[in-house]
Amino acid sequence: MGNILVFAEQQKGKLPKTTLIALQAGKEAAQKLGGSCFAAVLGAGIDALAHETAKYGVAKVLVVDDPALAHYLADAYAVALEQLVKAHDVSLLLATSTSVGKDLLPRVAARLGVGMASDVIAINEDGTFKRPMYAGNAIATVSLTGRVKVISVRGTAFDAAQPDGQAPVERVRLAIEDAARKMQFVEFSETKSDRPTLTEARIVVSGGRGLKSGENFTTYLEPLVDALGAAMGASRAAVDAGFVPNDLQVGQTGKVVAPELYFAIGISGAIQHLAGMKDSKIIVAINKDPEAPIFNVADYGLVADLFKAVPELTEEIKKLKA
């Protein structure tokens, strides 16, 4: 078995939790499959980021510092990763299933002429992988053929890597072809919020169709979110109804989260939503329908009118924090 290469995605020069999860998955893969775990840090002016990545127990950090990589551009990044894979005896390339990971890894796999497994939740000692199917109702064991295997790992399936020593940092010079430089960065339109990032928050409060309108998200849900210092999420039904923007969607076709505490308010618990939050440590459900499927996965359930229960809960939390 060759080496494992982890793509260390960055956000504004920082390592998000999703990248620490990828690093942990890479280290576990190296323990099970053999070889060394390397981290690939791509960008421009990234010395500090590279040395930060080196703290998380990998064997080596490979740094590609090039103006063409200053912003994430799929073509240039795919070329860079392809060359790193070929030059460092890599047999497994992995990253987390973020929007960048989902965009980048299939391109690299295509350039390498190999297959890919997405949303992996476990790496087996025989070199196979486990990934969910049918919204998590079945777990498939997947085998990839080819000299290199490419996988993305689910952001809730592995713990985040912890600081563990200081690995050497190696600067790598690559020839990024002119064709890969044609894609140009124009702008990054960011949704700004004072609340925690949905995929990294310790507490998530999600609302569903039961809230009946976007105004009720503002009136009833947001005070609870702010009282808890939580991130706000939503079900697909609420997003499709136009109550909230789709970047808040939690579920099979939205974001997958696993916070320490998850509130599902006015959410029936369709299988597509459960696929995005059922790994949460503690699940609290509030719904007026006692037969709602959400109660099957909830640790604590309250059968009540949310328009009465949520304000009362918010006030009690504020009293406890006073």
One Martini backbone bead per residue (centre of mass of N, CA, C, O) as a GRO file, in nm:
protein
  322
    1MET     BB    1   0.096   0.036   0.022
    2GLY     BB    2   0.070   0.349   0.001
    3ASN     BB    3  -0.009   0.664   0.039
    4ILE     BB    4  -0.171   0.929   0.215
    5LEU     BB    5  -0.384   1.197   0.090
    6VAL     BB    6  -0.474   1.514   0.227
    7PHE     BB    7  -0.701   1.758   0.174
    8ALA     BB    8  -0.648   2.090   0.302
    9GLU     BB    9  -0.889   2.276   0.366
   10GLN     BB   10  -0.962   2.625   0.346
   11GLN     BB   11  -1.057   2.928   0.552
   12LYS     BB   12  -0.907   3.210   0.556
   13GLY     BB   13  -0.638   3.054   0.667
   14LYS     BB   14  -0.807   2.816   0.792
   15LEU     BB   15  -0.903   2.533   0.985
   16PRO     BB   16  -1.154   2.348   0.963
   17LYS     BB   17  -1.320   2.088   1.096
   18THR     BB   18  -1.337   1.923   0.830
   19THR     BB   19  -1.026   1.893   0.804
   20LEU     BB   20  -0.974   1.743   1.071
   21ILE     BB   21  -1.138   1.498   0.982
   22ALA     BB   22  -0.963   1.421   0.740
   23LEU     BB   23  -0.701   1.377   0.901
   24GLN     BB   24  -0.810   1.147   1.075
   25ALA     BB   25  -0.885   0.958   0.845
   26GLY     BB   26  -0.596   0.937   0.731
   27LYS     BB   27  -0.462   0.816   0.983
   28GLU     BB   28  -0.642   0.564   0.998
   29ALA     BB   29  -0.566   0.457   0.719
   30ALA     BB   30  -0.262   0.418   0.777
   31GLN     BB   31  -0.300   0.210   1.007
   32LYS     BB   32  -0.462  -0.004   0.824
   33LEU     BB   33  -0.289   0.015   0.528
   34GLY     BB   34  -0.054   0.189   0.535
   35GLY     BB   35   0.172   0.410   0.532
   36SER     BB   36   0.158   0.756   0.484
   37CYS     BB   37   0.044   1.074   0.609
   38PHE     BB   38  -0.051   1.335   0.403
   39ALA     BB   39  -0.059   1.690   0.351
   40ALA     BB   40  -0.240   1.923   0.144
   41VAL     BB   41  -0.134   2.262   0.075
   42LEU     BB   42  -0.320   2.515  -0.090
   43GLY     BB   43  -0.186   2.830  -0.229
   44ALA     BB   44  -0.117   3.170  -0.102
   45GLY     BB   45   0.055   3.245   0.156
   46ILE     BB   46   0.083   2.943   0.357
   47ASP     BB   47   0.282   2.898   0.596
   48ALA     BB   48   0.105   2.908   0.851
   49LEU     BB   49  -0.090   2.683   0.763
   50ALA     BB   50   0.118   2.458   0.735
   51HIS     BB   51   0.215   2.463   1.038
   52GLU     BB   52  -0.062   2.400   1.151
   53THR     BB   53  -0.104   2.123   1.010
   54ALA     BB   54   0.161   1.988   1.141
   55LYS     BB   55   0.014   1.937   1.436
   56TYR     BB   56  -0.185   1.667   1.335
   57GLY     BB   57  -0.002   1.387   1.284
   58VAL     BB   58   0.147   1.393   1.033
   59ALA     BB   59   0.424   1.315   0.835
   60LYS     BB   60   0.347   1.542   0.609
   61VAL     BB   61   0.374   1.864   0.444
   62LEU     BB   62   0.240   1.973   0.136
   63VAL     BB   63   0.345   2.265  -0.044
   64VAL     BB   64   0.149   2.483  -0.264
   65ASP     BB   65   0.283   2.791  -0.385
   66ASP     BB   66   0.045   2.976  -0.585
   67PRO     BB   67  -0.127   3.218  -0.750
   68ALA     BB   68  -0.333   3.008  -0.885
   69LEU     BB   69  -0.419   2.923  -0.558
   70ALA     BB   70  -0.549   3.160  -0.394
   71HIS     BB   71  -0.807   3.039  -0.515
   72TYR     BB   72  -1.065   2.838  -0.562
   73LEU     BB   73  -0.990   2.630  -0.849
   74ALA     BB   74  -1.059   2.344  -0.996
   75ASP     BB   75  -0.843   2.311  -1.216
   76ALA     BB   76  -0.582   2.380  -1.057
   77TYR     BB   77  -0.627   2.184  -0.818
   78ALA     BB   78  -0.641   1.921  -0.981
   79VAL     BB   79  -0.356   1.934  -1.097
   80ALA     BB   80  -0.202   1.944  -0.830
   81LEU     BB   81  -0.307   1.676  -0.709
   82GLU     BB   82  -0.220   1.490  -0.932
   83GLN     BB   83   0.088   1.543  -0.898
   84LEU     BB   84   0.111   1.455  -0.603
   85VAL     BB   85   0.021   1.166  -0.638
   86LYS     BB   86   0.247   1.081  -0.846
   87ALA     BB   87   0.508   1.187  -0.661
   88HIS     BB   88   0.404   1.021  -0.363
   89ASP     BB   89   0.286   0.737  -0.358
   90VAL     BB   90  -0.032   0.740  -0.398
   91SER     BB   91  -0.336   0.539  -0.302
   92LEU     BB   92  -0.486   0.773  -0.120
   93LEU     BB   93  -0.748   1.007  -0.165
   94LEU     BB   94  -0.866   1.272   0.059
   95ALA     BB   95  -1.180   1.423   0.173
   96THR     BB   96  -1.430   1.618   0.245
   97SER     BB   97  -1.792   1.656   0.202
   98THR     BB   98  -1.782   1.925   0.068
   99SER     BB   99  -1.824   2.146  -0.174
  100VAL     BB  100  -1.529   2.121  -0.259
  101GLY     BB  101  -1.491   1.813  -0.249
  102LYS     BB  102  -1.723   1.752  -0.458
  103ASP     BB  103  -1.579   1.917  -0.690
  104LEU     BB  104  -1.276   1.802  -0.691
  105LEU     BB  105  -1.240   1.484  -0.677
  106PRO     BB  106  -1.371   1.396  -0.948
  107ARG     BB  107  -1.155   1.538  -1.120
  108VAL     BB  108  -0.912   1.381  -1.023
  109ALA     BB  109  -1.015   1.099  -1.092
  110ALA     BB  110  -1.039   1.156  -1.396
  111ARG     BB  111  -0.737   1.224  -1.442
  112LEU     BB  112  -0.648   0.931  -1.326
  113GLY     BB  113  -0.860   0.700  -1.407
  114VAL     BB  114  -1.057   0.666  -1.151
  115GLY     BB  115  -1.233   0.590  -0.887
  116MET     BB  116  -1.515   0.674  -0.654
  117ALA     BB  117  -1.597   0.750  -0.307
  118SER     BB  118  -1.869   0.874  -0.128
  119ASP     BB  119  -1.943   0.935   0.195
  120VAL     BB  120  -1.754   0.808   0.396
  121ILE     BB  121  -1.765   0.619   0.727
  122ALA     BB  122  -1.548   0.381   0.655
  123ILE     BB  123  -1.232   0.209   0.704
  124ASN     BB  124  -1.098  -0.081   0.597
  125GLU     BB  125  -0.842  -0.320   0.622
  126ASP     BB  126  -0.909  -0.426   0.309
  127GLY     BB  127  -0.977  -0.141   0.143
  128THR     BB  128  -1.256  -0.077   0.212
  129PHE     BB  129  -1.585   0.086   0.210
  130LYS     BB  130  -1.822   0.285   0.386
  131ARG     BB  131  -2.161   0.371   0.272
  132PRO     BB  132  -2.444   0.536   0.232
  133MET     BB  133  -2.788   0.443   0.158
  134TYR     BB  134  -3.094   0.542   0.142
  135ALA     BB  135  -3.062   0.759   0.374
  136GLY     BB  136  -2.915   0.526   0.567
  137ASN     BB  137  -3.065   0.232   0.540
  138ALA     BB  138  -2.790   0.162   0.397
  139ILE     BB  139  -2.474  -0.020   0.396
  140ALA     BB  140  -2.201   0.001   0.192
  141THR     BB  141  -1.952  -0.202   0.039
  142VAL     BB  142  -1.659  -0.065  -0.113
  143SER     BB  143  -1.471  -0.127  -0.414
  144LEU     BB  144  -1.159  -0.020  -0.548
  145THR     BB  145  -1.002   0.020  -0.844
  146GLY     BB  146  -0.673   0.076  -0.884
  147ARG     BB  147  -0.391   0.262  -0.800
  148VAL     BB  148  -0.612   0.475  -0.709
  149LYS     BB  149  -0.791   0.614  -0.437
  150VAL     BB  150  -1.107   0.797  -0.408
  151ILE     BB  151  -1.227   0.996  -0.125
  152SER     BB  152  -1.507   1.091   0.066
  153VAL     BB  153  -1.592   1.218   0.384
  154ARG     BB  154  -1.790   1.234   0.636
  155GLY     BB  155  -1.830   1.501   0.872
  156THR     BB  156  -1.952   1.273   1.108
  157ALA     BB  157  -1.757   0.999   1.113
  158PHE     BB  158  -1.522   1.169   1.244
  159ASP     BB  159  -1.296   1.287   1.427
  160ALA     BB  160  -1.109   1.536   1.528
  161ALA     BB  161  -0.810   1.636   1.511
  162GLN     BB  162  -0.522   1.647   1.716
  163PRO     BB  163  -0.264   1.765   1.851
  164ASP     BB  164   0.066   1.599   1.730
  165GLY     BB  165   0.308   1.770   1.696
  166GLN     BB  166   0.570   1.818   1.425
  167ALA     BB  167   0.582   1.831   1.101
  168PRO     BB  168   0.714   1.835   0.813
  169VAL     BB  169   0.786   2.086   0.557
  170GLU     BB  170   0.710   2.072   0.200
  171ARG     BB  171   0.807   2.227  -0.083
  172VAL     BB  172   0.621   2.239  -0.393
  173ARG     BB  173   0.689   2.230  -0.739
  174LEU     BB  174   0.467   2.319  -1.003
  175ALA     BB  175   0.316   2.259  -1.328
  176ILE     BB  176   0.073   2.470  -1.424
  177GLU     BB  177  -0.113   2.468  -1.672
  178ASP     BB  178  -0.262   2.692  -1.881
  179ALA     BB  179  -0.546   2.562  -1.892
  180ALA     BB  180  -0.579   2.581  -1.566
  181ARG     BB  181  -0.567   2.920  -1.577
  182LYS     BB  182  -0.842   3.020  -1.713
  183MET     BB  183  -0.969   3.018  -1.458
  184GLN     BB  184  -1.144   3.278  -1.282
  185PHE     BB  185  -1.158   3.492  -1.023
  186VAL     BB  186  -1.415   3.710  -0.904
  187GLU     BB  187  -1.605   3.614  -0.649
  188PHE     BB  188  -1.720   3.610  -0.299
  189SER     BB  189  -2.040   3.521  -0.182
  190GLU     BB  190  -2.118   3.589   0.145
  191THR     BB  191  -2.279   3.456   0.423
  192LYS     BB  192  -2.347   3.651   0.694
  193SER     BB  193  -2.286   3.567   1.050
  194ASP     BB  194  -2.298   3.555   1.409
  195ARG     BB  195  -2.330   3.270   1.383
  196PRO     BB  196  -2.264   2.966   1.367
  197THR     BB  197  -2.165   2.719   1.186
  198LEU     BB  198  -2.355   2.461   1.103
  199THR     BB  199  -2.119   2.226   1.077
  200GLU     BB  200  -1.973   2.343   1.376
  201ALA     BB  201  -2.185   2.334   1.581
  202ARG     BB  202  -2.299   2.243   1.902
  203ILE     BB  203  -2.573   2.392   1.825
  204VAL     BB  204  -2.897   2.308   1.678
  205VAL     BB  205  -3.173   2.490   1.524
  206SER     BB  206  -3.464   2.351   1.374
  207GLY     BB  207  -3.700   2.413   1.116
  208GLY     BB  208  -4.026   2.371   0.984
  209ARG     BB  209  -4.337   2.368   0.846
  210GLY     BB  210  -4.472   2.428   1.131
  211LEU     BB  211  -4.407   2.748   1.118
  212LYS     BB  212  -4.552   2.857   0.822
  213SER     BB  213  -4.313   3.090   0.823
  214GLY     BB  214  -4.065   3.320   0.808
  215GLU     BB  215  -4.164   3.500   1.041
  216ASN     BB  216  -4.159   3.264   1.253
  217PHE     BB  217  -3.859   3.228   1.255
  218THR     BB  218  -3.806   3.511   1.372
  219THR     BB  219  -4.006   3.506   1.623
  220TYR     BB  220  -3.939   3.199   1.743
  221LEU     BB  221  -3.647   3.085   1.669
  222GLU     BB  222  -3.424   3.303   1.700
  223PRO     BB  223  -3.433   3.344   2.011
  224LEU     BB  224  -3.338   3.054   2.072
  225VAL     BB  225  -3.077   3.055   1.917
  226ASP     BB  226  -2.949   3.298   2.077
  227ALA     BB  227  -2.976   3.180   2.366
  228LEU     BB  228  -2.784   2.921   2.280
  229GLY     BB  229  -2.567   2.979   2.059
  230ALA     BB  230  -2.670   2.891   1.777
  231ALA     BB  231  -2.758   2.728   1.496
  232MET     BB  232  -2.945   2.750   1.195
  233GLY     BB  233  -3.204   2.545   1.066
  234ALA     BB  234  -3.362   2.326   0.810
  235SER     BB  235  -3.592   2.199   0.622
  236ARG     BB  236  -3.687   2.134   0.308
  237ALA     BB  237  -3.978   2.233   0.334
  238ALA     BB  238  -3.898   2.520   0.429
  239VAL     BB  239  -3.728   2.593   0.184
  240ASP     BB  240  -3.939   2.534  -0.044
  241ALA     BB  241  -4.140   2.754   0.090
  242GLY     BB  242  -3.945   3.017   0.159
  243PHE     BB  243  -3.860   3.076   0.460
  244VAL     BB  244  -3.558   2.995   0.385
  245PRO     BB  245  -3.256   2.949   0.297
  246ASN     BB  246  -3.064   2.680   0.159
  247ASP     BB  247  -2.809   2.706   0.364
  248LEU     BB  248  -3.001   2.569   0.607
  249GLN     BB  249  -3.011   2.288   0.507
  250VAL     BB  250  -3.109   1.972   0.643
  251GLY     BB  251  -2.982   1.677   0.480
  252GLN     BB  252  -2.944   1.486   0.209
  253THR     BB  253  -2.959   1.779   0.028
  254GLY     BB  254  -2.774   1.901   0.248
  255LYS     BB  255  -2.665   1.923   0.553
  256VAL     BB  256  -2.436   1.755   0.769
  257VAL     BB  257  -2.496   1.689   1.116
  258ALA     BB  258  -2.325   1.663   1.470
  259PRO     BB  259  -2.417   1.773   1.735
  260GLU     BB  260  -2.468   1.782   2.074
  261LEU     BB  261  -2.733   1.965   1.996
  262TYR     BB  262  -3.072   1.897   1.869
  263PHE     BB  263  -3.333   2.087   1.725
  264ALA     BB  264  -3.673   1.982   1.638
  265ILE     BB  265  -3.902   2.216   1.491
  266GLY     BB  266  -4.165   2.130   1.310
  267ILE     BB  267  -4.060   1.829   1.246
  268SER     BB  268  -4.142   1.519   1.130
  269GLY     BB  269  -3.908   1.314   1.001
  270ALA     BB  270  -3.794   1.261   0.743
  271ILE     BB  271  -3.556   1.068   0.602
  272GLN     BB  272  -3.396   1.306   0.473
  273HIS     BB  273  -3.345   1.453   0.745
  274LEU     BB  274  -3.219   1.227   0.918
  275ALA     BB  275  -2.958   1.198   0.740
  276GLY     BB  276  -2.849   1.497   0.861
  277MET     BB  277  -2.893   1.431   1.216
  278LYS     BB  278  -2.877   1.137   1.363
  279ASP     BB  279  -2.568   1.188   1.490
  280SER     BB  280  -2.656   1.332   1.716
  281LYS     BB  281  -2.623   1.324   2.049
  282ILE     BB  282  -2.879   1.523   2.101
  283ILE     BB  283  -3.240   1.497   2.067
  284VAL     BB  284  -3.492   1.750   2.016
  285ALA     BB  285  -3.853   1.740   2.010
  286ILE     BB  286  -4.114   1.951   1.853
  287ASN     BB  287  -4.458   1.830   1.838
  288LYS     BB  288  -4.809   1.787   1.787
  289ASP     BB  289  -4.738   1.501   1.670
  290PRO     BB  290  -4.713   1.187   1.819
  291GLU     BB  291  -4.645   1.035   1.519
  292ALA     BB  292  -4.388   1.152   1.460
  293PRO     BB  293  -4.082   1.032   1.343
  294ILE     BB  294  -3.887   1.205   1.523
  295PHE     BB  295  -3.942   1.039   1.793
  296ASN     BB  296  -3.761   0.785   1.713
  297VAL     BB  297  -3.476   0.969   1.757
  298ALA     BB  298  -3.540   1.100   2.014
  299ASP     BB  299  -3.447   1.175   2.344
  300TYR     BB  300  -3.647   1.427   2.338
  301GLY     BB  301  -4.007   1.482   2.377
  302LEU     BB  302  -4.259   1.730   2.263
  303VAL     BB  303  -4.607   1.752   2.288
  304ALA     BB  304  -4.668   2.056   2.112
  305ASP     BB  305  -4.715   2.386   2.070
  306LEU     BB  306  -4.468   2.578   1.945
  307PHE     BB  307  -4.601   2.869   1.993
  308LYS     BB  308  -4.577   2.806   2.309
  309ALA     BB  309  -4.311   2.647   2.382
  310VAL     BB  310  -4.075   2.819   2.270
  311PRO     BB  311  -4.103   3.080   2.439
  312GLU     BB  312  -4.078   2.934   2.712
  313LEU     BB  313  -3.798   2.814   2.663
  314THR     BB  314  -3.651   3.078   2.613
  315GLU     BB  315  -3.705   3.208   2.892
  316GLU     BB  316  -3.567   2.985   3.063
  317ILE     BB  317  -3.287   3.018   2.941
  318LYS     BB  318  -3.247   3.316   3.016
  319LYS     BB  319  -3.264   3.269   3.323
  320LEU     BB  320  -3.018   3.073   3.345
  321LYS     BB  321  -2.815   3.302   3.218
  322ALA     BB  322  -2.857   3.547   3.433
   0.00000   0.00000   0.00000
